[in-house]
Amino acid sequence: MKLIGQAKTTLIVTICILFGPMTYAADGIDELSMAIWQNDLGKVRSLVNTGANVNAGLPVAVAADRQEIVDFLIANKANVNFKETPQSESILFSAVDAASPEIVSTLIKANAELGTRDSEGRTILMRLLLGRSRPKGGTLIAQQLLAAGIDANIKDKQGKTALFYATGCEYASFRHYSSADIVRLLVAAKADINARDNAGATAIIEAAGCDSKAVTSLIAAKADINAKDNEGLTALMLAVDAHDLDCINMLVAAKANVNARDRAGKSVYQHFLSSHEGCEGKGDAAIDNILKRAGAKASH
């Protein structure tokens, strides 16, 4: 079955991002895309000179991380903001998903639009920090995007800013950069360190229990360590729930409230007791000692 238009371009870009540039032909894939996959600049030149669509070729070249071909297509009037439909993602999204920092820089210099969003309301910076496809280079690209003026305080549909993507536990397994480095970059770019998402959480609440380096950077940036989400949970409660000794130590040292209670009336120490029940493990005695020495009340 032949593929046409947006369906074909989307398929090609997705394959490039997920599996890397391919070296074999596939039904419905045009000659220009095939030449780009094979990194055959001479063939690309020949096809463009005989009328091949440079706008269709550019997203493929970006997703395949073909710097020379990207340069050639842009020099031949490829539109860096071209989208086949209003619902299509911009080329810059493909770039931060998979391409080199050099290609991202090339697109920015060619006036690629920085303000576009994906279907979840995520900015290009958020998508970069989500990092599900990118193997490396994230910190440098974040620097490039921030230097180009991308707004670090825009929120997605969940109310999350870029800072949440850089520090949140739910994104930790995809992270390809130092969260501490990104926090410092975002703070320098005037990111709101205490921004709240739709659940009332802040970045330090999101990071507690999984990313001690991010917690360290957020504390240094004067994050509110006693902020509560809509359920009344604090960063310390979540660190205790996760038995994250490093995060607990840092939060207690920063004077987190060891006797805070959530909306259900459950104290920090009660969080420790409930997370401890039936799963006693290494470090539990240390956590118990830290909390009690800091003044946590053990009574119910």
Buried (B, 14 or more C-beta within 10 A) or exposed (E): EEBEEBEBBBBBBBBBBEEEBBEEEEEBBBEBBBBBBBBBBEBBBBBBEEEBBBBBBBBBBBBBBBBEBBBBBBEBEBBBBBBBEEEBBBBBBBBBBBBBBBBBBBBBEBEBEBEBBBEEBBBBBBBBBBBEBBEEBBBBBBBBBBEBEBBBEBBBEEBBBBBBBBBBBEBBEEBBBBBBBBBBBBBEBEBBBBBBBEBBBBBBBBBBBBBBBBBBBBBEBEBBBBBBBEEBBBBBBBBBBBBBBBBBBBBBEBEBBBEBBBEEEBBBBBBBBEBBEEEEEEBBEEBBEBBBEBEBEEEE
